[in-house]
């Protein structure tokens, strides 16, 4: 059973490494092979079955995706709200299951919409008719960062967008649907009515019904650093507590004389436990760990009804099979690996002990073992490892399991029946949590509370995890030393660094904005930090920050903010909080705090690489764009010209000096008013990079500008189409090495895969 489940999951996992899905005919042929090999080669058949089944489902998910060729198209929609709406500071976000749309097929099945300045709140089950501008499933593509496009596929979101102001959205008078989602909204509203807006209200909504979108970023950071994020997300602990509570109540009920004579009590008991647990799992948002635990509870209940007994390892394997078979994308989630790895360690170390003292000692050992075994998973998934997790969890788990979780479950049950009656309990819990957050954030601010390892090859990470698990089960000293050495390589290994006299330039995919990183052998320069979204966090949080961590960069020697526009300076404060900054350089007249100003003629040398400030000259008068910093980075292998938003006057000042370069950042994201013929000729670049947002409303980079550069012999790449772009300049004259995230790492779920 274990081997068959692992083989099926392996086949499903292989699909997620494919650049494009296979043709339907090939998948059908593989299904035939599964039937032929089922008896003689069961493991091979299981692996092929997982591969074929995942391909089939993935093809269906892609078939309903909104085409990127129709990005930003305005359509009339009729649909049903599928989940509780999330009310933010300036907008309301909600998911809509499409019933009718004024557009040719393919139709998206589910869209995620933002409604700015919403006059009403959509509720689950309601039908709405509205006009929306739809965006295709396209996200940033950067090394080390989470893949938004895959996340949207996992949530079955076929398009995103926002409610257009052409027509006022209209609620249709139809019978309400989705009772579970309406109940989730009822409980969430009971909490928001009782508790003032803030982190405590947001956390209570997350614990009760899985609505976590309003938890502040700073609190999520504290959860991640202290290693208690698993307690905030609806996890297996919540669902297990629910199942055990129901089972305990039923055991008490069977002692009532009138119920003691009920026949088939085992079957009834298991049916009720599974039913209530399933209801809670879906009420809490059906998160991956919740479904994993539900699958485990269901398998155990079925075995009890059949009077069969399986080792828990087989139960866990069956739960993994059920979960992957119903949702193959689950295997790409960090939650999948965190849940099953942690459970496997607990079973391996706790269940084999005898007696309560032995099990308690096994549990204590398991906490350290889990931290060690999850290190590769956390490093690969989040780029951050909590070093104080054992201490934080030693305090948080008892408080959570013995007090907070039972109180939240009781409050949820009460709010489902009588929302007003639960107000006092929610206020009490919020008052207690209000005093907990400062202590948690103080722990997160401790020196060395967490560690961000440089990204390592996936093969090394997988080998370290597998060897560590074997070492926990087999007490061989040499094996454990080998596992410790591999874990050390995963956590302390360095990423590939430029050698002396060489450097690299990476332009990050931040949407409509600019962020670039220059790395020499021992130094790092960040040129701009990307935009800040309206009413939301800076783009650097999900793009620049993960890239720097993946590269193992913890100290930024120089942060250059070319000018104050939000599409260039949106992530400055985030970088100041998360990294040690050596110096900050800004344009003359900048309102940002800095200890240096860009002046033409300033130079410095790092590891054999020369940096020259080319603009602005002393006393230069002009707009913020015209005063933006321009820097040339030169080494034996070539020159990179870092430009931000220079306009006509600034470009004229630049061409009066030596601006010849091998690689140039296209000024003003390739706007129509930039890249004068004189600048294009003077730069004579081999490669031009435009940092622009996908489908931006200004049409950047402009087709005429691109044609002008290409006519001069310059190859043009843009981050919207290529994702992050990295150029490696060698230590001696020679060809440049150019890599792009989308083209070098294609995946079937990404826009353009298989084209």
C-alpha positions in Angstrom: 0.0 0.0 0.0 2.7 2.5 1.0 4.7 1.8 -2.2 1.7 2.1 -4.4 0.7 5.4 -2.9 4.2 6.7 -3.2 4.4 5.6 -6.8 1.1 7.3 -7.6 2.3 10.5 -5.9 5.6 10.4 -7.7 3.8 10.2 -11.1 1.7 13.2 -10.2 4.8 15.1 -9.0 6.6 14.5 -12.3 3.9 16.3 -14.2 4.7 19.5 -12.3 8.2 19.6 -13.7 7.0 19.5 -17.3 7.3 22.6 -19.5 4.1 21.7 -21.3 1.3 19.1 -21.0 1.3 16.2 -23.3 -1.3 15.8 -26.1 -4.5 14.0 -25.2 -3.7 11.1 -27.4 -0.4 10.5 -25.5 -2.3 10.6 -22.2 -4.9 8.1 -23.4 -2.1 5.8 -24.6 -0.5 6.0 -21.2 -3.9 5.0 -19.6 -3.9 1.9 -21.8 -0.4 1.1 -20.5 -1.7 1.4 -16.9 -4.3 -1.3 -17.6 -1.8 -3.6 -19.3 0.8 -3.2 -16.5 -1.5 -3.3 -13.5 -1.1 -7.0 -12.7 2.6 -7.6 -13.6 4.1 -4.2 -12.8 1.8 -2.6 -10.1 4.3 0.0 -9.1 5.0 1.1 -12.6 1.2 1.1 -13.3 0.6 3.3 -10.2 3.2 5.8 -11.3 1.8 6.0 -14.8 -1.7 6.3 -13.4 -0.6 9.3 -11.3 1.1 10.8 -14.3 -1.9 10.3 -16.6 -4.5 11.4 -14.1 -2.7 14.6 -13.2 -2.2 15.4 -16.9 -5.9 14.9 -17.5 -7.0 17.2 -14.7 -4.4 19.8 -15.5 -5.6 20.0 -19.1 -9.2 20.6 -17.8 -7.9 23.4 -15.6 -6.0 25.1 -18.4 -9.0 24.8 -20.8 -11.1 27.3 -18.8 -8.3 29.8 -18.2 -8.9 33.3 -19.5 -6.6 33.8 -22.5 -3.8 36.3 -22.1 -4.5 37.5 -25.7 -7.7 39.0 -24.2 -6.1 40.5 -21.1 -7.9 43.6 -19.8 -11.0 42.9 -21.9 -14.1 44.4 -20.4 -17.1 41.9 -20.2 -20.5 41.7 -18.7 -20.7 38.9 -16.1 -23.4 37.0 -14.3 -22.2 34.8 -11.5 -22.6 33.4 -8.0 -20.4 34.4 -5.1 -18.5 31.3 -4.0 -16.9 32.3 -0.7 -17.0 35.1 2.0 -15.9 38.4 0.6 -12.8 40.0 2.0 -13.2 43.6 3.0 -10.0 45.6 2.8 -9.2 49.3 3.4 -10.1 50.5 -0.1 -11.8 47.6 -1.8 -13.7 44.3 -1.4 -12.3 41.1 -2.9 -14.6 38.2 -3.8 -14.7 35.1 -6.0 -17.4 34.6 -8.5 -18.5 31.4 -10.2 -19.4 32.4 -13.7 -22.9 31.6 -15.0 -22.9 33.8 -18.1 -20.4 36.0 -19.8 -20.6 38.4 -22.8 -17.5 36.9 -24.5 -16.7 34.0 -26.8 -15.4 30.8 -25.3 -13.4 29.7 -23.4 -15.3 31.0 -20.4 -13.6 31.2 -17.1 -15.3 29.1 -14.5 -14.3 31.2 -11.5 -12.9 34.7 -11.3 -11.4 36.7 -8.5 -12.6 40.3 -8.5 -11.7 43.5 -6.6 -14.5 46.0 -6.1 -13.1 49.4 -5.3 -15.2 51.7 -3.1 -17.9 49.0 -3.0 -21.3 50.2 -2.0 -22.5 46.7 -1.0 -21.0 43.5 0.3 -21.4 40.4 -1.9 -22.4 37.3 0.2 -21.9 33.7 -0.7 -24.6 32.2 -2.7 -25.8 35.5 -4.1 -26.0 36.0 -7.9 -24.7 39.3 -9.3 -24.6 40.9 -12.7 -21.7 43.3 -13.2 -19.2 44.6 -15.6 -15.6 43.6 -15.0 -12.2 44.0 -16.6 -10.5 40.6 -16.6 -6.8 39.8 -16.3 -5.4 36.4 -17.4 -3.6 34.1 -14.9 -0.2 35.8 -15.1 2.1 36.6 -12.2 5.7 37.6 -11.4 8.4 35.0 -12.3 11.5 35.4 -10.1 14.0 32.9 -8.6 13.2 32.0 -5.1 9.7 33.5 -5.1 6.3 31.9 -4.8 4.6 31.1 -8.1 1.3 33.1 -8.2 0.2 31.4 -11.4 0.4 28.0 -9.8 -1.3 29.3 -6.7 -4.2 30.5 -8.8 -4.4 27.1 -10.5 -4.5 25.4 -7.1 -7.4 27.6 -6.1 -9.2 27.0 -9.5 -9.1 30.7 -10.3 -9.3 31.1 -14.1 -9.0 34.9 -14.2 -8.6 37.9 -12.0 -9.8 41.5 -12.5 -11.8 44.3 -11.0 -15.3 45.6 -11.2 -15.5 48.3 -13.9 -17.4 51.5 -13.3 -19.4 51.3 -16.6 -22.5 49.9 -14.9 -23.4 49.6 -11.2 -23.3 46.0 -10.1 -26.7 44.5 -9.4 -27.7 41.8 -7.0 -30.2 39.4 -8.6 -33.1 38.1 -6.7 -32.5 34.4 -6.7 -32.7 31.7 -4.0 -29.5 31.7 -1.9 -27.0 28.9 -2.5 -23.8 27.6 -0.8 -25.0 27.2 2.7 -21.5 26.3 4.0 -20.0 29.5 2.6 -22.9 31.6 4.0 -22.4 30.0 7.4 -18.7 30.9 7.2 -19.7 34.5 6.4 -22.1 34.4 9.3 -19.4 33.4 11.8 -16.9 35.9 10.3 -19.4 38.7 10.5 -20.1 37.8 14.2 -16.5 38.3 15.0 -16.1 41.6 13.1 -19.3 42.9 14.8 -18.0 42.0 18.2 -14.3 43.0 17.9 -12.8 46.2 16.6 -10.8 45.9 13.3 -7.3 44.9 13.9 -4.9 41.9 14.1 -6.9 40.1 16.8 -10.1 40.2 14.8 -8.3 39.0 11.7 -6.6 36.1 13.5 -9.9 35.0 15.1 -11.6 35.0 11.7 -8.7 33.0 10.4 -8.9 30.4 13.2 -12.6 30.1 13.1 -13.4 30.0 9.3 -10.1 30.3 7.5 -10.6 34.0 6.4 -7.1 35.2 6.9 -6.7 37.9 4.3 -6.8 40.8 6.8 -4.0 39.6 9.0 -1.3 42.3 8.8 1.9 41.5 7.0 4.0 42.4 10.0 2.1 39.7 12.0 2.6 37.1 9.3 6.3 37.9 9.4 6.3 37.4 13.2 4.5 34.1 12.8 7.1 32.9 10.2 10.1 34.0 12.2 8.9 32.4 15.4 7.7 29.2 13.6 4.1 29.3 14.9 2.4 30.0 11.5 1.0 26.5 11.5 -1.1 27.4 14.5 -2.7 30.3 12.7 -3.6 28.5 9.5 -6.4 25.9 9.8 -4.2 22.9 10.2 -4.5 19.2 11.1 -4.4 20.2 14.8 -7.7 22.0 14.5 -9.4 19.2 12.6 -8.0 16.5 14.9 -9.2 18.4 18.0 -12.7 18.6 16.4 -12.7 14.9 15.6 -11.6 13.9 19.1 -14.1 16.3 20.7 -17.0 14.7 18.8 -15.7 11.2 19.6 -15.5 12.1 23.3 -19.1 13.5 23.3 -20.4 10.4 21.6 -18.7 8.2 24.1 -20.4 10.1 26.9 -23.7 9.9 25.0 -23.6 6.1 24.8 -23.7 6.0 28.6 -27.2 7.4 28.6 -29.5 4.4 29.2 -31.8 5.2 26.3 -28.9 5.4 23.9 -26.9 2.4 25.3 -29.2 0.0 23.4 -28.6 1.5 20.0 -27.4 -1.1 17.5 -24.5 -0.6 15.1 -23.0 2.0 17.4 -19.5 1.7 15.8 -20.8 2.5 12.3 -23.0 5.4 13.6 -20.2 6.8 15.7 -17.7 6.8 12.8 -20.3 8.3 10.4 -21.0 11.1 12.8 -17.3 11.8 13.5 -16.4 11.9 9.8 -19.5 14.0 9.0 -18.9 16.6 11.7 -15.2 16.7 10.9 -15.8 17.1 7.2 -18.3 19.9 8.0 -15.7 21.7 10.1 -13.0 21.2 7.5 -15.1 22.8 4.8 -16.4 25.5 7.2 -12.8 26.4 7.9 -12.0 26.9 4.2 -10.9 23.4 3.2 -7.2 24.1 3.6 -4.7 21.5 2.5 -3.7 20.4 6.1 -7.3 20.2 7.0 -8.2 18.0 4.1 -5.1 15.8 4.8 -6.3 15.2 8.4 -9.9 14.7 7.2 -8.7 12.0 4.8 -6.8 10.3 7.6 -9.8 10.4 9.9 -12.0 9.0 7.1 -9.6 6.1 6.4 -9.4 5.3 10.1 -13.2 5.4 10.4 -13.5 3.0 7.4 -11.1 0.6 8.9 -13.0 0.6 12.2 -16.2 -0.1 10.4 -14.6 -3.0 8.5 -12.9 -4.2 11.7 -9.5 -4.0 10.1 -6.3 -2.7 11.6 -3.6 -1.0 9.5 -0.3 0.4 10.7 -0.5 4.2 10.9 2.1 4.5 8.2 -0.3 2.8 5.7 -3.1 5.1 6.9 -0.9 8.1 6.2 0.0 6.8 2.8 -3.7 6.2 1.9 -4.4 9.8 3.1 -1.7 11.1 0.8 -3.1 9.0 -2.1 -6.6 10.3 -1.6 -5.5 13.9 -1.3 -3.2 13.8 -4.4 -5.8 11.9 -6.4 -8.5 14.5 -5.7 -6.2 17.5 -6.1 -2.8 16.7 -7.8 -1.6 20.3 -7.4 -1.6 19.7 -3.6 1.8 18.0 -4.0 3.4 21.3 -5.0 2.3 23.0 -1.8 4.6 23.4 1.2 1.7 22.6 3.4 1.5 19.1 1.9 5.1 18.3 2.8 5.0 20.1 6.1 1.9 18.2 7.2 3.0 14.7 6.1 6.6 15.0 7.1 5.7 16.3 10.6 3.1 13.6 11.1 5.5 10.9 9.9 8.2 12.0 12.4 5.7 12.1 15.2 4.5 8.6 14.4 8.1 7.3 14.0 9.3 8.7 17.3 6.3 8.8 19.6 4.2 5.8 18.6 7.1 3.4 19.0 7.6 4.4 22.7 5.8 2.5 25.4 4.2 4.2 28.5 3.2 7.8 29.0 6.7 8.8 30.1 8.2 7.2 27.0 5.7 8.9 24.7 6.3 12.2 26.4 10.1 11.8 25.9 9.4 10.8 22.3 7.3 13.9 21.8 10.1 16.1 23.2 12.6 14.5 20.9 10.2 14.7 18.0 10.0 18.5 18.3 13.8 18.8 17.7 13.6 16.1 15.0 10.8 17.9 13.2 12.8 21.1 13.2 15.7 19.3 11.6 13.7 17.3 9.1 11.6 20.3 8.0 14.7 22.4 7.4 15.0 21.3 3.8 11.2 21.9 3.2 11.2 25.3 4.8 14.4 26.3 3.0 13.1 25.3 -0.4 9.5 26.7 0.1 9.9 29.9 2.1 13.7 30.7 2.1 13.6 31.2 5.9 14.1 28.9 8.9 13.0 29.7 12.4 15.7 29.1 14.9 13.5 29.9 17.9 10.6 27.7 16.8 11.2 25.1 19.6 11.0 27.8 22.2 8.1 29.6 20.7 6.1 26.4 20.1 6.8 25.1 23.6 4.8 28.1 24.9 2.3 28.5 22.0 1.2 24.9 21.5 0.0 24.2 25.1 -1.7 27.6 25.2 -3.2 27.1 21.8 -4.3 23.5 22.3 -5.7 23.8 25.8 -7.3 27.2 25.7 -7.5 29.1 22.4 -8.6 26.3 20.1 -11.4 25.0 22.3 -12.6 28.5 22.9 -12.6 29.3 19.1 -14.4 26.1 18.3 -17.0 26.9 21.0 -17.4 30.4 19.8 -17.8 29.2 16.2 -20.5 26.8 17.2 -22.3 29.5 19.2 -22.0 32.0 16.4 -23.5 29.6 13.9 -26.6 29.3 16.1 -26.9 32.8 17.7 -24.2 35.3 16.5 -25.1 37.9 19.1 -24.7 35.5 21.9 -21.0 34.8 20.9 -20.0 38.5 21.1 -18.7 38.3 24.7 -16.5 35.3 24.0 -15.0 36.9 20.9 -14.2 40.1 22.8 -12.6 38.2 25.7 -10.4 36.2 23.2 -9.5 39.4 21.3 -8.4 41.2 24.6 -6.1 38.3 25.4 -4.6 38.2 22.0 -4.0 41.9 22.0 -1.5 41.3 24.8 0.1 38.4 23.0 1.1 40.2 19.8 3.7 42.5 21.3 5.5 39.6 23.0 5.4 37.6 19.7 6.8 40.5 17.7 9.5 41.1 20.4 10.6 37.4 20.0 10.6 37.8 16.2 13.0 40.8 16.6 15.6 38.8 18.5 19.0 38.6 16.8 19.3 35.4 14.9 15.6 34.5 15.5 15.6 33.1 11.9 18.0 32.3 9.2 17.5 32.8 5.4 19.7 30.2 3.6 20.8 30.6 0.0 18.9 28.5 -2.4 20.5 25.1 -3.2 19.9 22.6 -6.0 16.6 20.7 -5.5 18.4 17.4 -5.7 20.5 18.3 -2.7 17.4 19.5 -0.7 15.5 16.3 -1.5 18.5 14.1 -0.7 19.0 15.9 2.6 15.4 15.4 3.6 15.3 11.7 2.7 18.6 10.9 4.4 17.6 12.8 7.5 14.4 10.8 7.8 16.2 7.5 7.4 18.8 8.7 10.0 16.0 9.3 12.5 14.7 5.7 12.1 18.0 3.9 11.8 20.4 4.7 14.8 23.6 4.5 12.9 26.2 7.2 13.9 27.8 7.4 10.4 24.3 7.9 8.8 23.4 10.6 11.2 26.7 12.4 10.6 26.1 12.3 6.9 22.5 13.6 7.3 23.8 16.4 9.5 26.4 17.3 6.9 23.8 17.5 4.2 21.5 19.6 6.4 24.4 21.9 7.0 25.0 22.2 3.3 21.4 23.1 2.7 21.3 25.7 5.5 24.8 27.2 5.2 25.8 26.6 1.7 26.5 29.6 -0.5 24.9 30.3 -3.9 27.1 30.7 -7.0 28.9 34.0 -6.7 30.7 36.0 -9.4 34.5 35.7 -9.4 36.8 38.7 -9.1 36.6 41.0 -12.1 33.2 39.5 -13.0 29.7 40.7 -12.0 26.0 40.0 -12.7 23.0 42.2 -13.3 19.5 40.8 -12.5 16.4 42.8 -13.4 13.6 41.6 -11.1 10.1 41.0 -12.4 8.2 43.6 -10.2 5.4 44.5 -12.7 5.2 48.2 -13.7 8.3 49.5 -12.0 12.0 48.8 -11.6 14.2 46.8 -9.3 17.7 45.5 -10.3 20.5 43.9 -8.4 24.2 44.1 -9.2 26.4 41.4 -7.6 30.2 41.3 -7.5 32.4 38.8 -5.8 31.7 40.2 -2.3 29.3 43.1 -2.7 25.7 43.8 -3.7 24.0 46.9 -5.1 20.2 47.3 -5.3 19.0 49.8 -7.9 15.4 50.7 -7.1 12.9 48.6 -5.2 9.8 48.3 -7.4 6.3 49.6 -6.9 3.9 49.7 -4.0 0.4 48.5 -4.8 -2.6 50.6 -4.1 -3.8 49.8 -0.6 -1.4 46.9 -0.4 2.1 45.8 0.3 5.2 46.6 -1.9 5.9 44.3 -4.8 9.3 43.8 -3.3 7.8 41.5 -0.7 6.9 38.8 -3.2 9.7 39.5 -5.8 12.9 41.4 -4.7 13.0 40.1 -1.1 12.7 36.4 -2.0 15.3 36.8 -4.7 17.8 38.4 -2.4 17.2 35.7 0.2 17.6 32.9 -2.4 20.9 34.4 -3.4 22.1 34.4 0.2 22.3 38.2 0.3 21.8 39.5 3.8 23.8 42.8 3.6 23.1 45.4 0.9 26.2 47.4 0.5 24.5 50.2 -1.5 20.8 50.9 -2.1 20.3 53.3 -4.9 16.9 54.9 -5.2 16.9 56.6 -8.6 14.0 58.9 -7.7 11.0 59.1 -5.4 8.3 57.8 -7.8 6.4 54.9 -6.1 7.1 52.5 -9.0 10.8 52.8 -8.1 10.8 53.5 -4.4 7.8 51.4 -3.2 9.9 48.8 -1.3 12.5 51.1 0.4 11.1 50.8 3.9 10.7 47.0 3.5 14.4 46.6 2.6 15.4 48.8 5.5 13.5 46.5 7.9 14.7 43.2 6.5 18.4 43.9 5.5 21.4 45.6 6.9 22.1 48.5 4.6 25.5 49.9 4.2 24.6 53.1 2.4 21.6 54.6 0.7 22.0 56.9 -2.3 19.2 59.0 -3.7 18.6 61.7 -6.3 19.1 65.4 -5.5 16.1 66.8 -3.8 14.8 63.4 -2.7 12.5 63.3 0.3 13.8 59.9 1.3 16.3 59.5 4.1 19.8 58.8 2.7 23.5 59.3 3.4 24.6 59.9 -0.2 23.4 61.8 -3.3 23.9 60.9 -6.9 26.3 63.3 -8.6 28.0 62.8 -11.9 31.6 61.9 -11.5 31.3 59.9 -8.3 33.2 56.6 -8.7 34.1 53.5 -6.6 35.5 50.0 -7.3 34.3 46.7 -5.8 36.2 43.5 -6.5 37.7 44.9 -9.8 34.4 46.3 -11.0 34.1 50.1 -11.6 30.9 52.0 -10.8 30.4 55.5 -12.2 27.5 57.9 -11.5 26.6 59.5 -14.9 23.7 61.6 -14.0 22.6 64.1 -12.7 25.4 66.7 -12.9 25.8 69.2 -10.1 23.2 72.0 -10.3 21.0 70.1 -12.8 17.5 71.4 -12.8 14.6 69.4 -14.0 11.7 67.2 -13.1 11.9 64.2 -10.7 12.3 61.9 -13.6 15.0 64.0 -15.2 17.0 64.1 -12.0 16.8 60.3 -11.6 20.2 58.6 -11.0 22.1 56.9 -13.8 25.0 54.6 -13.1 27.4 52.7 -15.3 28.9 49.4 -14.1 32.0 48.3 -15.9 34.3 45.3 -15.8 36.6 43.4 -18.2 33.7 41.5 -19.5 31.5 44.5 -20.4 29.4 47.5 -19.2 25.9 47.8 -17.9 24.0 51.1 -18.0 21.5 51.5 -15.2 18.8 54.0 -16.2 15.5 54.9 -14.5 13.2 57.5 -15.9 15.3 60.1 -17.8 13.3 62.4 -20.0 14.5 64.5 -23.0 16.6 66.9 -21.1 18.3 64.1 -19.1 18.9 62.0 -22.2 20.5 65.0 -23.9 22.8 65.4 -20.9 23.7 61.8 -20.9 24.7 61.5 -24.6 27.2 64.4 -24.1 29.3 61.8 -22.2 30.4 58.3 -22.7 27.3 56.1 -22.3 28.4 53.2 -24.5 27.3 49.9 -22.9 26.7 46.2 -23.6 23.5 46.1 -21.6 21.2 49.0 -20.9 18.0 49.3 -18.9 15.6 50.9 -21.2 14.7 54.4 -19.9 11.2 55.0 -18.5 10.3 51.3 -19.0 10.4 51.8 -22.8 7.8 54.6 -22.9 7.1 56.3 -26.2 8.7 59.6 -25.0 12.0 58.0 -24.1 15.0 56.4 -25.9 15.8 59.2 -28.3 17.7 58.2 -31.5 20.8 60.0 -30.1 20.8 57.9 -26.9 20.2 54.7 -28.8 23.1 55.4 -31.1 25.4 56.5 -28.2 24.6 53.4 -26.1 25.0 51.0 -29.0 24.0 48.2 -26.7 24.0 44.5 -27.4 21.0 43.9 -25.0 18.3 46.2 -23.8 16.0 45.3 -20.9 12.6 46.8 -20.3 11.2 46.5 -16.8 7.4 46.8 -17.4 4.2 45.3 -16.1 2.4 42.6 -18.1 -0.5 44.1 -20.0 0.1 47.6 -18.6 -2.3 50.2 -19.8 0.5 52.4 -21.3 1.6 49.8 -23.7 5.2 49.8 -22.4 7.6 49.0 -23.9 6.3 50.9 -26.9 6.5 49.1 -30.2 8.2 52.1 -31.9 10.9 52.3 -29.1 11.5 48.6 -29.4 11.9 48.9 -33.2 14.3 51.8 -32.8 16.6 49.8 -30.5 16.4 46.7 -32.7 17.3 48.7 -35.8 20.5 49.7 -33.9 21.3 46.0 -33.4 20.1 45.7 -29.8 18.2 42.6 -28.6 15.3 43.6 -26.5 13.9 41.6 -23.5 11.2 42.7 -21.1 10.3 41.3 -17.7 6.6 41.0 -18.5 7.3 38.3 -21.1 10.6 36.9 -19.8 10.3 37.2 -16.0 13.5 38.0 -14.1 16.4 38.6 -16.4 20.0 37.8 -15.3 23.1 38.8 -17.3 26.5 37.5 -16.2 29.5 39.5 -17.3 32.7 37.4 -17.4 36.0 38.3 -15.9 37.5 38.7 -19.4 36.2 40.0 -22.7 33.8 37.4 -24.1 30.2 36.6 -24.7 27.6 37.5 -22.1 25.5 34.8 -20.4 21.8 35.7 -20.4 19.1 33.7 -18.6 15.4 34.4 -18.1 13.1 32.9 -15.5 10.2 32.1 -17.8 12.1 30.9 -20.9 14.7 28.9 -19.0 12.3 27.3 -16.5 9.0 26.8 -18.4 6.1 25.1 -16.6 2.8 23.9 -18.0 0.7 26.3 -15.9 2.6 29.4 -16.9 1.4 31.8 -19.7 2.9 30.7 -23.0 3.9 27.2 -21.9 4.4 25.0 -24.8 4.1 27.8 -27.4 
